[in-house]
Amino acid sequence: MINQAMAYNDHKKYTTALITLNKKNIEDWIKKNSIDSAGKVLDKIREELILFKQQKDFKNRFPEKWIPANFQIIEEAFSEENK
């Protein structure tokens, strides 16, 4: 579902993230699961943001505060072209 994510902490109490979504994957997931609310979609995105904690290669490698506590969905990823 998540296409790209950029996390920001800079020694703050919590981490925030800017993410772009894979529109096709989101639409397919909504249809497949008969999702009827934006809140359920946001919960699924939140789950995906922390999935790396469960992966063997990343387990216990990052402080808990580095897991995004808040996120914003943006239309397109950052690039040099769009400044």
MMTF fields as JSON, N, C-alpha, C and O atoms, coordinates in Angstrom:
{
  "mmtfVersion": "1.0.0",
  "mmtfProducer": "UNKNOWN",
  "numBonds": 331,
  "numAtoms": 332,
  "numGroups": 83,
  "numChains": 1,
  "numModels": 1,
  "chainsPerModel": [1],
  "groupsPerChain": [83],
  "chainIdList": ["A"],
  "bondAtomList": [4, 2, 8, 6, 12, 10, 16, 14, 20, 18, 24, 22, 28, 26, 32, 30, 36, 34, 40, 38, 44, 42, 48, 46, 52, 50, 56, 54, 60, 58, 64, 62, 68, 66, 72, 70, 76, 74, 80, 78, 84, 82, 88, 86, 92, 90, 96, 94, 100, 98, 104, 102, 108, 106, 112, 110, 116, 114, 120, 118, 124, 122, 128, 126, 132, 130, 136, 134, 140, 138, 144, 142, 148, 146, 152, 150, 156, 154, 160, 158, 164, 162, 168, 166, 172, 170, 176, 174, 180, 178, 184, 182, 188, 186, 192, 190, 196, 194, 200, 198, 204, 202, 208, 206, 212, 210, 216, 214, 220, 218, 224, 222, 228, 226, 232, 230, 236, 234, 240, 238, 244, 242, 248, 246, 252, 250, 256, 254, 260, 258, 264, 262, 268, 266, 272, 270, 276, 274, 280, 278, 284, 282, 288, 286, 292, 290, 296, 294, 300, 298, 304, 302, 308, 306, 312, 310, 316, 314, 320, 318, 324, 322, 328, 326],
  "bondOrderList": [1, 1, 1, 1, 1, 1, 1, 1, 1, 1, 1, 1, 1, 1, 1, 1, 1, 1, 1, 1, 1, 1, 1, 1, 1, 1, 1, 1, 1, 1, 1, 1, 1, 1, 1, 1, 1, 1, 1, 1, 1, 1, 1, 1, 1, 1, 1, 1, 1, 1, 1, 1, 1, 1, 1, 1, 1, 1, 1, 1, 1, 1, 1, 1, 1, 1, 1, 1, 1, 1, 1, 1, 1, 1, 1, 1, 1, 1, 1, 1, 1, 1],
  "groupList": [{"groupName": "MET", "atomNameList": ["N", "CA", "C", "O"], "elementList": ["N", "C", "C", "O"], "formalChargeList": [0, 0, 0, 0], "bondAtomList": [1, 0, 2, 1, 3, 2], "bondOrderList": [1, 1, 2], "singleLetterCode": "M", "chemCompType": "L-PEPTIDE LINKING"}, {"groupName": "ILE", "atomNameList": ["N", "CA", "C", "O"], "elementList": ["N", "C", "C", "O"], "formalChargeList": [0, 0, 0, 0], "bondAtomList": [1, 0, 2, 1, 3, 2], "bondOrderList": [1, 1, 2], "singleLetterCode": "I", "chemCompType": "L-PEPTIDE LINKING"}, {"groupName": "ASN", "atomNameList": ["N", "CA", "C", "O"], "elementList": ["N", "C", "C", "O"], "formalChargeList": [0, 0, 0, 0], "bondAtomList": [1, 0, 2, 1, 3, 2], "bondOrderList": [1, 1, 2], "singleLetterCode": "N", "chemCompType": "L-PEPTIDE LINKING"}, {"groupName": "GLN", "atomNameList": ["N", "CA", "C", "O"], "elementList": ["N", "C", "C", "O"], "formalChargeList": [0, 0, 0, 0], "bondAtomList": [1, 0, 2, 1, 3, 2], "bondOrderList": [1, 1, 2], "singleLetterCode": "Q", "chemCompType": "L-PEPTIDE LINKING"}, {"groupName": "ALA", "atomNameList": ["N", "CA", "C", "O"], "elementList": ["N", "C", "C", "O"], "formalChargeList": [0, 0, 0, 0], "bondAtomList": [1, 0, 2, 1, 3, 2], "bondOrderList": [1, 1, 2], "singleLetterCode": "A", "chemCompType": "L-PEPTIDE LINKING"}, {"groupName": "TYR", "atomNameList": ["N", "CA", "C", "O"], "elementList": ["N", "C", "C", "O"], "formalChargeList": [0, 0, 0, 0], "bondAtomList": [1, 0, 2, 1, 3, 2], "bondOrderList": [1, 1, 2], "singleLetterCode": "Y", "chemCompType": "L-PEPTIDE LINKING"}, {"groupName": "ASP", "atomNameList": ["N", "CA", "C", "O"], "elementList": ["N", "C", "C", "O"], "formalChargeList": [0, 0, 0, 0], "bondAtomList": [1, 0, 2, 1, 3, 2], "bondOrderList": [1, 1, 2], "singleLetterCode": "D", "chemCompType": "L-PEPTIDE LINKING"}, {"groupName": "HIS", "atomNameList": ["N", "CA", "C", "O"], "elementList": ["N", "C", "C", "O"], "formalChargeList": [0, 0, 0, 0], "bondAtomList": [1, 0, 2, 1, 3, 2], "bondOrderList": [1, 1, 2], "singleLetterCode": "H", "chemCompType": "L-PEPTIDE LINKING"}, {"groupName": "LYS", "atomNameList": ["N", "CA", "C", "O"], "elementList": ["N", "C", "C", "O"], "formalChargeList": [0, 0, 0, 0], "bondAtomList": [1, 0, 2, 1, 3, 2], "bondOrderList": [1, 1, 2], "singleLetterCode": "K", "chemCompType": "L-PEPTIDE LINKING"}, {"groupName": "THR", "atomNameList": ["N", "CA", "C", "O"], "elementList": ["N", "C", "C", "O"], "formalChargeList": [0, 0, 0, 0], "bondAtomList": [1, 0, 2, 1, 3, 2], "bondOrderList": [1, 1, 2], "singleLetterCode": "T", "chemCompType": "L-PEPTIDE LINKING"}, {"groupName": "LEU", "atomNameList": ["N", "CA", "C", "O"], "elementList": ["N", "C", "C", "O"], "formalChargeList": [0, 0, 0, 0], "bondAtomList": [1, 0, 2, 1, 3, 2], "bondOrderList": [1, 1, 2], "singleLetterCode": "L", "chemCompType": "L-PEPTIDE LINKING"}, {"groupName": "GLU", "atomNameList": ["N", "CA", "C", "O"], "elementList": ["N", "C", "C", "O"], "formalChargeList": [0, 0, 0, 0], "bondAtomList": [1, 0, 2, 1, 3, 2], "bondOrderList": [1, 1, 2], "singleLetterCode": "E", "chemCompType": "L-PEPTIDE LINKING"}, {"groupName": "TRP", "atomNameList": ["N", "CA", "C", "O"], "elementList": ["N", "C", "C", "O"], "formalChargeList": [0, 0, 0, 0], "bondAtomList": [1, 0, 2, 1, 3, 2], "bondOrderList": [1, 1, 2], "singleLetterCode": "W", "chemCompType": "L-PEPTIDE LINKING"}, {"groupName": "SER", "atomNameList": ["N", "CA", "C", "O"], "elementList": ["N", "C", "C", "O"], "formalChargeList": [0, 0, 0, 0], "bondAtomList": [1, 0, 2, 1, 3, 2], "bondOrderList": [1, 1, 2], "singleLetterCode": "S", "chemCompType": "L-PEPTIDE LINKING"}, {"groupName": "GLY", "atomNameList": ["N", "CA", "C", "O"], "elementList": ["N", "C", "C", "O"], "formalChargeList": [0, 0, 0, 0], "bondAtomList": [1, 0, 2, 1, 3, 2], "bondOrderList": [1, 1, 2], "singleLetterCode": "G", "chemCompType": "PEPTIDE LINKING"}, {"groupName": "VAL", "atomNameList": ["N", "CA", "C", "O"], "elementList": ["N", "C", "C", "O"], "formalChargeList": [0, 0, 0, 0], "bondAtomList": [1, 0, 2, 1, 3, 2], "bondOrderList": [1, 1, 2], "singleLetterCode": "V", "chemCompType": "L-PEPTIDE LINKING"}, {"groupName": "ARG", "atomNameList": ["N", "CA", "C", "O"], "elementList": ["N", "C", "C", "O"], "formalChargeList": [0, 0, 0, 0], "bondAtomList": [1, 0, 2, 1, 3, 2], "bondOrderList": [1, 1, 2], "singleLetterCode": "R", "chemCompType": "L-PEPTIDE LINKING"}, {"groupName": "PHE", "atomNameList": ["N", "CA", "C", "O"], "elementList": ["N", "C", "C", "O"], "formalChargeList": [0, 0, 0, 0], "bondAtomList": [1, 0, 2, 1, 3, 2], "bondOrderList": [1, 1, 2], "singleLetterCode": "F", "chemCompType": "L-PEPTIDE LINKING"}, {"groupName": "PRO", "atomNameList": ["N", "CA", "C", "O"], "elementList": ["N", "C", "C", "O"], "formalChargeList": [0, 0, 0, 0], "bondAtomList": [1, 0, 2, 1, 3, 2], "bondOrderList": [1, 1, 2], "singleLetterCode": "P", "chemCompType": "L-PEPTIDE LINKING"}],
  "groupTypeList": [0, 1, 2, 3, 4, 0, 4, 5, 2, 6, 7, 8, 8, 5, 9, 9, 4, 10, 1, 9, 10, 2, 8, 8, 2, 1, 11, 6, 12, 1, 8, 8, 2, 13, 1, 6, 13, 4, 14, 8, 15, 10, 6, 8, 1, 16, 11, 11, 10, 1, 10, 17, 8, 3, 3, 8, 6, 17, 8, 2, 16, 17, 18, 11, 8, 12, 1, 18, 4, 2, 17, 3, 1, 1, 11, 11, 4, 17, 13, 11, 11, 2, 8],
  "groupIdList": [1, 2, 3, 4, 5, 6, 7, 8, 9, 10, 11, 12, 13, 14, 15, 16, 17, 18, 19, 20, 21, 22, 23, 24, 25, 26, 27, 28, 29, 30, 31, 32, 33, 34, 35, 36, 37, 38, 39, 40, 41, 42, 43, 44, 45, 46, 47, 48, 49, 50, 51, 52, 53, 54, 55, 56, 57, 58, 59, 60, 61, 62, 63, 64, 65, 66, 67, 68, 69, 70, 71, 72, 73, 74, 75, 76, 77, 78, 79, 80, 81, 82, 83],
  "secStructList": [7, 3, 3, 3, 3, 3, 3, 3, 7, 6, 6, 7, 1, 1, 3, 3, 3, 3, 3, 3, 3, 7, 2, 2, 2, 2, 2, 2, 2, 2, 2, 2, 6, 6, 7, 7, 7, 2, 2, 2, 2, 2, 2, 2, 2, 2, 2, 2, 2, 2, 4, 4, 4, 4, 1, 6, 6, 6, 6, 6, 1, 1, 7, 4, 4, 4, 1, 3, 3, 3, 3, 3, 3, 7, 1, 1, 7, 7, 7, 6, 6, 6, 7],
  "xCoordList": [0.805, 0.0, 0.856, 0.6, 1.872, 2.75, 3.726, 4.386, 3.804, 4.706, 6.084, 7.088, 6.125, 7.365, 7.069, 5.961, 8.086, 7.925, 9.216, 10.313, 9.065, 10.215, 9.909, 8.933, 10.748, 10.548, 11.461, 12.547, 10.996, 11.762, 11.703, 10.629, 12.901, 12.94, 13.836, 13.389, 15.071, 16.025, 16.048, 15.942, 16.185, 16.314, 15.081, 15.185, 13.919, 12.657, 12.067, 12.57, 11.004, 10.36, 9.652, 9.499, 9.22, 8.534, 8.89, 9.413, 8.6, 8.927, 7.658, 6.593, 7.79, 6.699, 7.137, 8.328, 6.178, 6.506, 5.61, 4.442, 6.175, 5.425, 5.41, 6.457, 4.23, 4.153, 3.334, 2.432, 3.686, 2.865, 2.314, 2.928, 1.163, 0.483, 0.485, 0.533, 0.433, 0.245, -1.26, -1.931, -1.785, -3.233, -3.892, -4.946, -3.294, -3.876, -3.978, -5.01, -2.916, -2.945, -4.006, -4.697, -4.129, -5.145, -6.543, -7.369, -6.806, -8.126, -8.453, -9.568, -7.476, -7.693, -7.968, -8.858, -7.216, -7.383, -8.766, -9.428, -9.19, -10.51, -11.613, -12.525, -11.531, -12.546, -12.526, -13.571, -11.342, -11.191, -11.724, -12.313, -11.523, -11.905, -13.199, -13.552, -13.893, -15.161, -15.029, -15.863, -13.986, -13.724, -14.725, -14.96, -15.304, -16.328, -16.019, -16.89, -14.773, -14.442, -12.974, -12.103, -12.738, -11.36, -10.529, -9.324, -11.162, -10.446, -9.813, -8.704, -10.509, -9.961, -8.765, -7.798, -8.833, -7.703, -6.506, -5.386, -6.73, -5.634, -5.037, -3.823, -5.86, -5.348, -4.436, -3.393, -4.826, -4.01, -2.673, -1.631, -2.701, -1.461, -0.568, 0.64, -1.154, -0.394, 0.272, 1.428, -0.453, 0.116, 1.337, 2.362, 1.215, 2.319, 3.554, 4.683, 3.337, 4.473, 5.315, 6.511, 4.706, 5.471, 5.817, 6.405, 5.466, 5.755, 7.239, 7.59, 8.102, 9.525, 10.012, 11.002, 9.337, 9.729, 9.628, 10.359, 8.735, 8.512, 9.439, 9.532, 10.12, 11.024, 12.329, 12.893, 12.792, 13.981, 15.182, 15.886, 15.418, 16.584, 16.537, 17.579, 15.343, 15.201, 14.817, 14.848, 14.462, 13.974, 15.013, 16.182, 14.582, 15.41, 16.576, 17.544, 16.504, 17.591, 17.305, 18.217, 16.058, 15.688, 14.988, 14.201, 15.27, 14.538, 13.055, 12.68, 12.222, 10.769, 10.349, 9.408, 11.043, 10.651, 10.892, 10.403, 11.633, 11.864, 10.715, 10.677, 9.795, 8.628, 7.666, 7.299, 7.25, 6.393, 5.139, 4.354, 4.977, 3.795, 2.692, 1.517, 3.084, 2.152, 2.609, 3.802, 1.67, 2.06, 1.099, -0.03, 1.576, 0.772, 0.863, 1.953, -0.26, -0.275, -0.134, -0.893, 0.85, 1.072, 0.843, 0.95, 0.53, 0.151, 1.314, 1.156, 2.476, 3.623, 4.874, 5.004, 5.792, 7.034, 7.926, 7.819, 8.805, 9.789, 10.769, 11.175, 11.131, 12.155, 12.825, 12.32, 13.936, 14.587, 13.713, 13.694, 12.994, 12.157, 11.008, 10.689, 10.38, 9.258, 9.642, 8.79, 10.894, 11.48, 10.797, 11.179],
  "yCoordList": [-1.187, 0.0, 1.262, 2.204, 1.26, 2.427, 2.35, 1.332, 3.428, 3.493, 3.956, 3.29, 5.091, 5.632, 6.29, 6.768, 6.307, 6.978, 7.692, 7.205, 8.841, 9.572, 9.882, 10.565, 9.376, 9.598, 10.721, 10.93, 11.445, 12.559, 12.494, 12.38, 12.57, 12.573, 13.682, 14.476, 13.76, 14.789, 14.959, 16.073, 13.848, 13.818, 14.353, 14.866, 14.236, 14.653, 13.496, 12.374, 13.772, 12.747, 11.689, 10.549, 12.061, 11.112, 11.38, 12.441, 10.407, 10.467, 10.704, 10.172, 11.499, 11.716, 11.182, 10.994, 10.945, 10.431, 11.064, 11.362, 11.261, 11.662, 10.446, 9.863, 10.065, 8.86, 9.119, 9.956, 8.366, 8.324, 6.907, 5.956, 6.783, 5.499, 4.93, 5.665, 3.616, 2.925, 2.84, 1.994, 3.712, 3.852, 2.532, 2.192, 1.789, 0.521, -0.462, -1.11, -0.581, -1.505, -1.11, -1.969, 0.182, 0.665, 0.327, -0.203, 0.63, 0.363, -1.129, -1.518, -1.964, -3.414, -3.904, -4.729, -3.406, -3.819, -3.407, -4.18, -2.192, -1.708, -2.607, -2.998, -2.934, -3.793, -5.202, -5.752, -5.77, -7.141, -7.285, -8.311, -6.268, -6.345, -5.602, -5.453, -5.144, -4.41, -3.299, -3.171, -2.512, -1.423, -0.301, 0.092, 0.201, 1.225, 2.518, 3.374, 2.662, 3.909, 4.275, 3.415, 5.568, 6.058, 5.653, 5.432, 5.554, 5.161, 3.794, 3.577, 2.864, 1.519, 1.546, 0.809, 2.385, 2.529, 3.101, 2.617, 4.122, 4.721, 3.725, 3.719, 2.89, 1.859, 0.891, 0.496, 0.505, -0.41, 0.237, -0.417, 1.504, 2.216, 2.272, 2.052, 2.564, 2.606, 1.258, 1.21, 0.162, -1.184, -1.37, -1.898, -0.932, -1.105, -0.307, -0.727, 0.842, 1.65, 0.947, 1.214, 0.061, -0.609, -2.064, -2.758, -2.526, -3.911, -4.256, -5.394, -3.303, -3.611, -4.114, -4.843, -3.74, -4.204, -5.717, -6.328, -6.321, -7.756, -8.545, -9.767, -7.863, -8.547, -8.886, -8.06, -10.09, -10.605, -9.666, -9.433, -9.134, -8.284, -6.963, -6.356, -6.513, -5.216, -5.301, -4.293, -6.471, -6.633, -6.124, -6.505, -5.276, -4.711, -3.858, -3.664, -3.355, -2.528, -1.042, -0.228, -0.675, 0.73, 1.055, 0.249, 2.231, 2.638, 2.8, 3.173, 2.52, 2.623, 4.009, 4.134, 5.049, 6.413, 6.696, 7.701, 5.833, 6.016, 5.483, 5.723, 4.773, 4.295, 5.469, 6.062, 5.819, 6.994, 6.941, 5.994, 7.977, 8.107, 8.852, 8.766, 9.572, 10.376, 10.363, 10.253, 10.474, 10.505, 11.378, 11.637, 11.815, 12.614, 11.943, 11.589, 11.77, 11.218, 12.385, 13.352, 12.284, 13.336, 12.764, 11.556, 13.642, 13.199, 12.615, 11.603, 13.25, 12.724, 12.798, 13.649, 11.882, 11.806, 13.008, 13.67, 13.271, 14.333, 13.934, 12.777, 14.906, 14.656, 15.988, 17.054, 15.917, 17.151, 17.881, 19.111, 17.116, 17.715, 18.537, 19.601, 18.066, 18.804, 19.678, 20.318, 19.687, 20.508, 20.306, 20.925],
  "zCoordList": [0.0, 0.0, 0.0, -0.749, 0.852, 0.91, -0.255, -0.466, -0.997, -2.132, -1.659, -1.909, -0.981, -0.437, 0.895, 1.137, 1.764, 3.053, 3.414, 3.14, 4.027, 4.546, 6.013, 6.324, 6.898, 8.328, 8.804, 8.264, 9.834, 10.385, 11.909, 12.5, 12.543, 14.005, 14.537, 15.364, 14.097, 14.526, 16.051, 16.563, 16.758, 18.223, 18.942, 20.056, 18.311, 18.929, 19.739, 19.681, 20.49, 21.314, 20.476, 20.915, 19.271, 18.41, 16.956, 16.613, 16.117, 14.696, 13.885, 14.201, 12.85, 11.911, 10.545, 10.296, 9.677, 8.353, 7.301, 7.552, 6.134, 4.948, 4.034, 3.752, 3.574, 2.751, 1.489, 1.458, 0.458, -0.746, -0.834, -0.352, -1.449, -1.506, -2.914, -3.9, -2.988, -4.255, -4.473, -3.882, -5.317, -5.499, -5.885, -5.347, -6.799, -7.25, -6.09, -5.922, -5.285, -4.154, -3.124, -2.576, -2.869, -1.918, -2.433, -1.689, -3.695, -4.264, -4.234, -3.884, -4.601, -4.585, -3.168, -2.961, -2.191, -0.799, -0.272, 0.421, -0.605, -0.17, -0.731, -0.003, -2.018, -2.64, -2.041, -1.694, -1.927, -1.427, -0.007, 0.334, 0.818, 2.23, 2.553, 3.723, 1.543, 1.722, 2.766, 3.662, 2.638, 3.583, 3.326, 2.184, 4.402, 4.262, 5.007, 5.158, 5.477, 6.172, 5.977, 5.843, 5.967, 5.837, 7.05, 6.931, 8.21, 9.423, 9.31, 9.798, 8.668, 8.479, 7.535, 7.727, 6.53, 5.605, 6.356, 6.194, 7.173, 7.942, 8.934, 9.139, 9.546, 10.454, 9.719, 10.241, 8.503, 7.702, 7.335, 7.383, 6.973, 6.642, 7.875, 7.779, 9.028, 10.28, 10.548, 10.968, 10.307, 10.465, 9.571, 10.002, 8.328, 7.387, 7.796, 7.542, 8.429, 8.866, 9.929, 10.048, 10.691, 11.747, 11.417, 12.246, 10.235, 9.853, 9.93, 10.241, 9.657, 9.648, 11.004, 11.066, 12.089, 13.425, 13.547, 14.327, 12.789, 12.873, 11.961, 12.078, 11.06, 10.139, 10.845, 11.561, 10.639, 11.322, 11.2, 12.183, 10.022, 9.79, 10.557, 10.804, 10.935, 11.583, 13.059, 13.764, 13.522, 14.898, 15.903, 15.844, 16.808, 17.887, 17.397, 18.133, 16.191, 15.664, 15.764, 15.618, 16.01, 16.038, 17.357, 17.854, 17.927, 19.132, 18.827, 17.715, 19.807, 19.639, 19.156, 18.373, 19.618, 19.232, 17.749, 17.234, 17.055, 15.628, 14.774, 13.567, 15.384, 14.649, 14.528, 15.543, 13.323, 13.158, 14.038, 13.978, 14.846, 15.699, 14.957, 15.313, 13.937, 13.172, 11.712, 11.432, 10.799, 9.395, 8.608, 9.025, 7.473, 6.54, 5.182, 4.731, 4.539, 3.185, 2.222, 2.283, 1.331, 0.342, -1.059, -1.274, -1.996, -3.332, -4.129, -4.812, -4.043, -4.787, -3.933, -3.053, -4.216, -3.435, -3.702, -4.734, -2.75, -2.94, -4.034, -4.142, -4.826, -5.84, -6.174, -5.821, -6.84, -7.268, -8.289, -8.334, -9.101, -10.137, -9.552, -10.083, -8.471, -7.922, -6.718, -6.101, -6.413, -5.338, -4.012, -3.02]
}
